[in-house]
């Protein structure tokens, strides 16, 4: 994620070999620590991207 920039949770799950549910929980914990930021596609909340914040890098 550091090199690739923003990614969606499914891509991250495939890359790291985790389930989508586990990745979702991990992203939530990292968001609470201000290490990642989520972006939601306007008009379709099902599509999100996640990227590292400056603190997460």
C-alpha positions, 0 to 999 in steps of 0.5 A, spaced: 500 500 500 505 504 501 508 503 494 501 502 490 497 508 493 490 507 494 487 500 494 480 497 495 479 492 501 478 486 496 485 488 493 488 488 500 485 482 502 488 478 496 495 481 496 496 479 504 492 473 504 487 475 509 479 474 508 475 481 507 472 481 513 479 481 517 482 486 512 475 490 514 477 490 521 484 491 521 482 497 516 477 500 522 483 499 527 488 503 523 483 508 521 481 509 529 489 510 530 489 515 524 494 511 520 489 510 514 484 514 511 477 511 507 474 514 501 467 512 499 465 513 492 459 518 492 453 515 490 455 508 492 457 507 499 459 500 497 465 502 493 471 504 498 478 505 497 483 506 503 490 509 503 495 510 508 496 517 512 502 521 513 502 518 520 501 511 517 507 511 513 
